Amino acid sequence: MEVGKRVAMNARAGILPDQAIELVDSRFTVPGMRCAGCIAKIERGLAEMPGVEAARVNFSAKRVAVRHEGFLAEDELVGRLRQLGFEAQPAMANPLAQDDADSRMLLRALAVAGFGMMNIMLLSISVWSGAGGVTKDLFHWLSALIALPVVVYSGRPFFSSALMALRYRRTNMDVPISIGVLLATGLSLYETMTGGEHAYFDGAVMLLFFLLCGRALDATMRNRTRAGIGALLGRMGKSAQVVGEEGQTSRIAAEDLETGMIMLVPAGEAFAADGTVISGDSTIDNSMLTGESRPFPVTVGSEVHAGAINLLGPVRVEITASAGDTAIAEIARLMDEAGQSRSRYVRIADRAARLYAPAVHSLAALAFIGWMLAGAGWHQSLVIAIAVLIITCPCAMGLAVPAAQVTASNALIRRGLLVKDGSALERLADVDIALFDKTGTLTVGEPRPDLTGLDPHAKSIALGLAQESSHPLSKGLATSLRLQGIRPSQIERVEERAGFGLTGRCEDIGVALIRPAEGSQCLSSELVIGSRRQTISFADPMRLDARETLADLRLLGLESIILSGDRETAVAATAREFGVESHAAVTPAGKIDRIERLKRAGHRPMMVGDGLNDGPALAAAHASIAPGTASDVSQQAADAVFIGEELAPVALAVRVARSTMRIVRQNFTFAIGYNILAVPLALAGMVTPLIAAIAMSGSSLVVIANSLRLSRAAK
């Protein structure tokens, strides 16, 4: 921004030169963004405004984040977006509030266009076969009756975008598409009304169908990337029981909680705000922030965070942060900001979009003028100009990426890996370093007991105690014992104390399943039967193929690093086992910081994690993968999710992604080569609008057929 403009705007707002300038962030929903050219238009147009520091588009969510000086009102930014040709409105606090109405509209338009294309092509076959006279005219009129409503309905995504662009004196890719479709339809209607020889309804509708195929594929893939932050915010308690001055309790929505309130959180409920425990003892599942699988004991003075789950007894908490100030809300903001990056192919399309519309318009205009000067007459000149517009349609170019992505994604699904983002395969193909969380990623994420040394009687008592508790270790012990066919003993007077364990009596003998003595370095419980004590050790076993997967990644040129929020001792032991570098006790912000440092060093890191605390890192990494046992947030934030206890899909994803990018490059090469050959033929008048539509459709089919080769890539 120019200094003079800044000073002038500050003076208008009453800000003196030596006063600090307040910078604020505003976000807007811009549903009219249709192509990469829109991204550049918005970012450049907003950045030119005095008072705007930066503007960044999130194309997947169709949102714009603007960092600007405080005196600049949101209404002024909305007005600027309107001047650029885009209707906008301030985004809601939850970025997932927008629905998928656009996607449903595209699918309906695609279905209508497909229905119309098939029926018109059936009528056209008779005309091509030599039908003439009244029969030909009848078939042309029937084609018109089908085509006109189809063009009006299915062409709306292109027509509305083109009208918006023209209203504000700019162009986009939809302008030449709309002109070509309307001219072909209009000329066909004229030919039908005057009894002409040819009508091109089939070409116009076929053009719409294949264009909608590409747009619908792209929209479907993009919509899968929008739910991560909502899943994260969904982990917070929706409401809390607040204790009044006279001891009465009332339930209040989470967004209405305020600092200083006292909330009563019973066992099994998620905390709705951050705070400090003022009474009660319990154990909480805090894996959402730390990634640590072991439950965490809390007592008076302990800090707790929104989203953590109270496992045992009720506690009273004095609220220290609520709503947007909680730690989990900060993670959501980190995910939102980290997810703004754009792929290389989008940037290439961005540059191409600036040239496409004026180039096509110029070619069509030159064709019309040139043939008019050559004495061809307005009818033939217009037919040639329409053929140029249709044959240069970027349908094959538009399908080059989504067709390959969808085919590869379907192939990976059959191997247990779901790719959620259309550009994820591009990013996975580029990665050169793999960052792994430990618990639940390199390990299976479930504590499993070592039952050797326990006789059947001890196992029966252990099951009788364990089934009375919801503690993760007790649940893991009970599950393993039941799988062995053990029947539980009858335990009387069972009591559970937070931070200690379970006690009871069996056949007048005192029994207990308790926390081991202080200083124990392993994950374990102690089984007490009378005077006899036995330690039950638990371990989170490694995935069976973890070593082989890391070796496969090494063959693909990827270095592996463990980046975990777990304890130093646990992480170091795992790192030694696999012979890789490791970093322990890393916070969510710390993981993002390390990822950003790797990026600045020229690396393209892939993050593989499962914990809720891994969400921001998964979003910030160049590419990311989560296991199917991961938290909802991690699954939504990741580019891909694999199912089962095998880690092999991680290496498979990289391998298939690289194959996909080879196919994409082949598709682009063909699409460009097609235009180099086809455009001169159209300009020379050797192509009718129908042949142009068939050629355009044929180029699209070649791209699709080439992409289908990827269906064998994951075998």
N, C-alpha and C positions, 0 to 999 in steps of 0.2 A: 504494500500500500504506500502511496506517496505521502511524504511527511506533511506537505501543504494541505492535502485533503483531510488528513487525520486532524490537524490543528483546527481547520475550519469546522469540521463536524463536532469536535470537542467544544469549540466556542459556541456553536449553536445549541449544544446541550448544557452549556453553563459550566463546563469543566475547565479549570485553569491548567496551564501547561505543567505546573509542578505537582498536580494532583495525580494520585495513582489511578490507572485506568483499569476498571473492572472488566474482566473477560468472563463471558457466560457461554454455556452450550445450549443450543436449541436443536430439536429434531423435528423433522417434518415427513409426513407420508406423501409420496408423489406417485400415484398409481399410473400416471401416463408415461412412465419410462418404458420404452419398448426395445431399444437397441443400445449398442455400445456408444453410438454417437450422442445419445441423450446424456450419458454420463459425463462426457467431456463438455457438452454444452452447459450443463448445470454447474459443474465444478468451476469452469472458467467464468461463467456469468456471475456467480455469487462471489467469487474471489475478487472480482473487479469492483465490488461495492465498497465505498469508504466505510470503515468500521468492522469489516469482516476480515478475520485473521486467516481462516481456512474453511473450506467446505469439502466434505467427503461423502460420496454416494455409497450406500449399501444396496447393490442392484438386486440381490436375492430377496431382501425385505422391502424393496422399493421405498427406501427411506434415505433422507439426507441429514447428515449431522453438520451443523454450522457452529463454529467458534467465533464469537463476535463480541464487540464492546457493549457494555451494559445499556447504553442509551439507545441502541438500535433495537426497535421493537420487532416482535415476531410478525406483526402485520406488514411491516416494511419488507421483511424477507419473503413473505408469502406473495406480496405484490411484485417483487423482483422475479420470483419464479414464474408468476403469471406473465410477466413481460417476456420471459424466455420461452413461453409457450407451454407451461406445465401448471395444471391446477394442483394446489397443495393445501395441506392443513396440518396444524401441529400434531405430532404423533402422541399417542396415549402413552402413559407411563410404562405399560406392558407392551413391548414391541410386537407381541403376538396377537394384539387385539384385532388386526386386520384379518379378514377371512379370505378364503380362496375363491371368491366369486369370479375373478378373472379366469381362473383355471377352468371352472365349470362352464363359463361362457365359451371359452375356446373349444372345449370338448363337444359342446352342443353344436357349435358352428362347424366343427370338423365332421360330426356325424351327418349333419344336413348336407354339407358339401359332398361327402362320400355318396350319400343316397342319390343326390342330384346327378353327380358325375356318372354313376353306373347306368341310370335310366337314360340319360342323354346319349351316352355312348352306344347303348342298344339301338336307339333311333338313328344315330349317325351311321351305323353299320349298313343299314338299308340304303341310305343315300350314297355311301361309298360304293355299294354293290351295283349301282346303276339305276336306282329308282328315280323317276323323273315325273314331270308334269304335276298333276294334282297330288299324287302320293308324296312327292318331294316337298311340296308346299305344306301339306298336312303335317309331315314329320318336322319341318322347320317350326311350324306354329306350336306343335306339342313340345318341342325342345324349348321354345321361348317361354311357354307357360311354366315349365319346370325351372328354367334357368333364372328368370327374372327374380322370383322370390328367394331363390338360393343365393344369388349374387347379393341381394339386398341384406339378407340375414347373415350369411357367412362372411361377407366382406366387411362387416362392421368393425372388426378389430383394426383393419387397415384403413378404412375410410375415416374413422373417427380420429385416428392418429395423424393421418395426412391433413385433415381439416384443421386440427389444432396447430399443426406446424405452419400451414399456410396462413392461418389467421394472424399469427405473429411473425409473418414474413421470414420464415425459415423453411428448410426442407429436411426430410429424413428418408430412409429407405422405403417407407410406406407410400410416399408421394408417387414415384414412378410405377410402383405396383398398382396403386389405385387407378392411375391414369390408364395403364395398359388394360386392366380388367374392364373399366367403364367404356373405353373406346371400342374394345373387342365386342362387348355386349351391345353397345349402341349401334355399331356398324352391322352386327348380325341382325338386330331388330329391323334396321333399315332395309337390309337385303331380304328379310322375310316379308316385310310389308310391300316391297316392290317386285316380289317374285324373282329375286336374284338367284344366281347359281349356287353361291356358297354362303353358309352361316357358320359362325365360330363360337357358338354357345358352349360346345364341348371343350374347346380350348380354354375359354374363360373360367369355367367351373373347375376344370382339371388343374388350372393354375392355382386357384384358391385352395383346392384340396391339399396339394403338396406343400404349399406355403404354410397352411394351418398344421400340417403334420409336424414340420420343423418347430413351429412356435409352441405347439402343445407339448411336444417332447421336452423342450427346454423349460417350459413353465412347470411341468410335472416334476422334473428333477430339482428345480430351484425351490419348490414349495417344501421339499423334504428337509431343507436346511433351516427352517424358520422357528422350530419348536424348542430349541435347546434352552434358551433363557427362560421360557415359560416353565419348563420342567424344573429348572433350578429354583425359581421363585415359588413353585408349588411345594417344595420341601418345607417351607416355613409353615408354622402353625397358622391356621386361618383365623383363630380367635384364642382368647385366653380368659381364664377365670381371674378376675381382679378383686382383691380384698379391699373392702371399704373401711372407713375410719372406725366404724362400730363392729367390725369383724364380719359383716355380711359379704357375700360374694356375688358377683354378677359377671356374665360372660360378655366380653367386648371384642369387636372385630380387630384384627391385627393392625389395620391401618389407623385405628383410633387410639391405640396405646400411646402413652406419653412417658417421658423420662420421669422417674420418681415413683411411678405406680408400683404396687406390689401384686405380683401374679402368683397364683397357686397352680402348680403343674403336677397333676397326678401321674402315676406310673403308666407308661404306654403312650403318653401324649408328647407331641413335638413342641419345643419352645417356640413362642411366637415373636420373641424379641430377645436382644442381648441383655444380660444382667448379671447380678451377683447374688449368690445363694445366701439368704439371711437366716434360714432355719431348715432343718431336715438333712438327712444323708441319703445318697442314692448312687446309682451307677448310670452313666449315660453313654449312648452310642454317638461318638463325636467324629466318626469316620468322614463325614461330609467336609470337615475342615482339615483334618490331620492325615487322613488316609490310613490311620492306624486301626488294625482290626480288633485289638484288645479293648474292651469296654473301659471307660475312664471313671474312677470313683470321684464323687464330689461331696463336699461338706460345706459348712458355714465359711463364707469367704471365697469360695471357688467361683470362677467366672464361667458362665455358660453362654452359648450363642444360639440364635434363632436357627431352627432346622435340626438341631441336635434332638435326640429322642431320649426321654427319661425312662429307664428300664425298670427300676425297682420302686422305691418309696416316694411319696409325695414330698415336694420341696416348695419353699416360698422364695421368690426371686424378686429383688428390687431392679426395676428396668433401668438400664443405662443407655440403651440405644434401641430405637424402634423404626419400623417402616424402612425408608430408603437409607438409613444410617447404619443398619446392621451389617455384620461381616458378610452374610450371605448375599445381601444386596450389592455390596462392593464387588463380590465375585461376579454377580450378574453384569455389573457395569464393565468389568474387565473382559468378560466374554463378548459383550456387545461391541466394545472398541476393537477387540482382537479380530472379530469376524468381518472387518470392513475391507480386507484386501481383495484385489482383483487379479485374475489370472492372466497369463501371458497372451493367450488366444483372444481374450476379451480386449486387451490393449491393441492387438493387431487389428481386430475388427473395428475398434474405435477409430484407428487411422483410416481404414478402408471406408468406413461410413461417411467420412467427410468428403470423399471423392466420388462415391458411387452415384448418388442422386444427380449431381450436376453433370457427370460424365454420361449417364444414360439419357438424360434430357437432351443434352447436346447432340448425341448420336441420333436420337429419334428425330429431332428438329432438322438436323443436317440431311437425314435420309428423305424427309418430306420435301424440304426445299430443293434438294438436289434433283429428285425425280420430277418435281413440278417444273423446274427449269429445263429438264430434259424432254418435257412434253408428255409426260405420262398421264397427266390429268389428276384431279384431286382424289378420285376414288382409289386408283392404284397406288398413288403416293401415300395415302392414309393407311392402306393395307400394309404397305412396306414398313411405315413408321410403327404401326402396332406390332408387327412381327419383331421389329428391333426391341421394342419395349418388353415383349414377352420372352424372347429368346435370351435376353440379358438378365432375366429375373434371377436373383441369387439363391434359388431354391437348393441347388446342389451344394452351394457354399454353406447355406444355412443348415443343411442336414449333415454336413461333413463331420461335425463334432458330436451333436446329440445322438446320431444313429450309431456311431462307434461306441459312445459312452453307454447307451442303453443296452446294446448287445453284450458288451463286456460285463456290465453290471449283472445282467441276467445269468451269464455264465458263472460269475462268482457266487451268486446266490445258491446255485446248485452245489457249490463247494462249501457252503456255510458261511459266506461273507456277504453282508449287505452293504452296498455302496449307496450313500444317501444323497450326495451332492454331485451334480453333473461334471463339475470341474475338479472333483477330488482325484480322479484318475490321472489328470494332467499333473497335479501337484505330487501325487505318489510316484509318478514316473521320474520326477526330478530329485527326490530326496537323496541325500548322501550321508545322513547320520540318523540313527534310531535311538530315541530316548524312551526308556521303559520305567514305568512305575513298578514297584515290587509286589506288594500285597494285592492279590486278585488279578494280577497281570502276568508276571512271571510265575506266580503261584496260583493255585486254584481259588484262593480267597476264603477257604472254609477250614477252621481249626479241626483237626482230626486226631483222636486220642490213640496213644500206644497202649493197647490192652494186654500186652504180654506180661506175665507175672501175676495176673488177677485170676483167682480160681472162680468157678461158677457161682459160689455163694457170694463172694465179694462183688462180682459183676451184677448179681441180682439186687444186692443192697444199693450199689452205685446207681442202677437204673431207677430204683424206687425213690432215691433222693433227687436225681437229676431231672426226672420228669415233672417235679414240682416247681421248677424254676424256668424263667424265660431268659436267663443269662446265656449268651452265645456259647460259652464252653459247656454249660449244662446241656443245652440243646444238641450240640455236636456229640457229646458223650452219649446222650439218650438215643440219638439216631444210630450211632455205630453199634450200640448194644442191641438195639432192636433188630438191626440187620443180621446179627449173629444168632437171633432167635431166643435171646435171653428174656425171661419173664421177671417182672419187678417184684421185689419183696414188699410186704405190707409195712410201711413206715408210719409210726404214730407220732403225734405232737411235733409235726414238721414246722420248723421256724426258719425264716431267711432273714439275715441281717446284712444290710448294705455294706459292701467292702470286706465282709468276713466269709459268708457262705451259708450253707444249710446244715441244720442239726435236727436230730430226731431220735426215736428209740425203735429198735427192732428186736422183738422177743426179749424185752427188758434189758437190752444192751444198748448203750449210747453209741450212736453212729453219726457221722458228719461227712460232708463234702465241702471242704473249706479252702480258703486261699492259703497258699504255702507260706512258710516263714519268710520274713523280710530278707532280702539279699539273694533270693532265688532269681537266676538270670534266664530261666526258661519259662515258656508258657505252660503252666501246669496247675493242677488241683491236687489236694491231698484228701484221700479217703481214709476215714477213721472208723474202725470197728472195735469198740471196747478200748483195749490198750494197744491194739495193732494199728500201725499207720503205713499206708502205701501211697507213693506219689504216682499220679497219672500224668504223664507228659503229653502235651499237645504240640502238633506241628502243622504248619500250613504247607502242604507238600508242593514241590515244584511241578509245573506242567510237564508231562512225560516227555514231550518233544522240544522243550525249551532250548536245550543245548544244540539240537540239530537245527532249530530255526535260526538261532544266532549265527551258527556256522553258515547257513544258506544266505543270510543277509551279508555276511562277510564276503561270500563269493560274488554277491551282487555289488560289492564295493561300499557297503554301509558299515560304519563303525557303530557299535552298540554301547550305550551308557545307561546306568541305572540312576534315575532321578526320582527320589521318593521322599515322602513326608514321614516315613517310619523311623524307628530308632537306629542310631549309628551301628550298634552291634548286629542287629538283624540284617541291615542293608550290606554291611561290610562282609558278612559271612556269605551272602548270596553272590556278591561281586567276586569274591575269591573262588567260589565254586565254578563260575562261568568265565573267569579270567577277563573281566571287563572293568572299566572305570565306574565309580559310583559317587553319589552325593546324597547324604541323608538329612533328615529333619528340614526339608526344604518346604517353605510355605507356598501357597498358590501364587502370590506376587513374586516370590523368589524363583519359581519355575518359569514364569513369564520373562523375568529379567534374564535368566540364563538362556532361554530360547532367543530372546532379542539379541543377546551378545553373540550367539552363534550365527544369527542372520547377518549381523554387522561384519562378522569375520568371513562372510561369503558362503556359509553353509546353508543348506535347506533341510532343517530338522523335521523328522517325523516323530510325533509323540504317541505312545501307546500306554493308555492308563484306564483305570476303572473307577476310581473314587470320585465322589462329588467334588473334592478339592482339586481334582485334575481337570475340571471343566474349562477354566480359563486357559490352561496350558494347551489343552486339546484344540481350543479355538485359535490360539495364537500361533501354533506350530504351522509350518508350511503344509503339512498333511497330518492326519491323526486317525487312530484306530482304537476302538474300545471293545472289550469282550462282552458277550451277551449277558454275563452276570454283573455287569457294571451298573452303577446307579443310573436312574433315568436321565439325569442331567448329563452325565458323561456320554451315554449313548446318543443323546440328541446333539451334543456339541461335536462329537467325533464325525469325521468324514465317512467312516465305515465301521461296522460292528460285526464281529465274528462270533459264531455259536459253537459251543462245545468246549472241551477241556484241552484241545490241541491248539498250539500257538502257530502251527504251520500256515494258516491263512494270512498271517502278517507278511511273510516272505512271498506267498503266492500273489498277494495284492500288488506288491511292487513289480513282480515279474509281468503280471497281466497288464498293469498300467503302462509299462514300457512298450508292450506289444500294441496296446491301444493307441498310443501316441504315434507309432509307426503307421498304423492304419489311417489315423487322422491326417497325417502329412501326405499320405497317398491320395486321400480323398480331396484334399486341397489342391494337390497337383493336377488331378483329373478335372476338378471344377474350373480351375484357371485355364487349363488346356482346352476344355470344352468351349469356353467363351472366346478364346483366341481363334478357334476354328469356326465357330457358329456365327459370330458377329459379322465377319466379312460376307458370309453367304446371305445373311439377312439384309445387309446394306445393299448387296448386289441385286436384291429383288428375287432371289432364288428360293425364298422361304415364305410360305403363307402363314397367317396366324395359327392355323391348326397344326401345321408341321412344326411351327415354333413351339407350341404348347407340348406336342409329342416329344420334340427334341429335349425341351426343358425337363419334362417328366422322365424321359429316358435317362438323362444325366443323373436325375435324382435316384432312379432305380439302380443305376450302376454304383452310386455311392452307397446305397443301402446294401446291395449284394456284397460289395467289398467289406463292409462293416460286419456282415454276418459271418465272415471268416473267424471273427473273434469268439464265436460260440464254442469253438474247440480250444480256445487259448487256456482255459482253466482245467483241462483234462490232465 
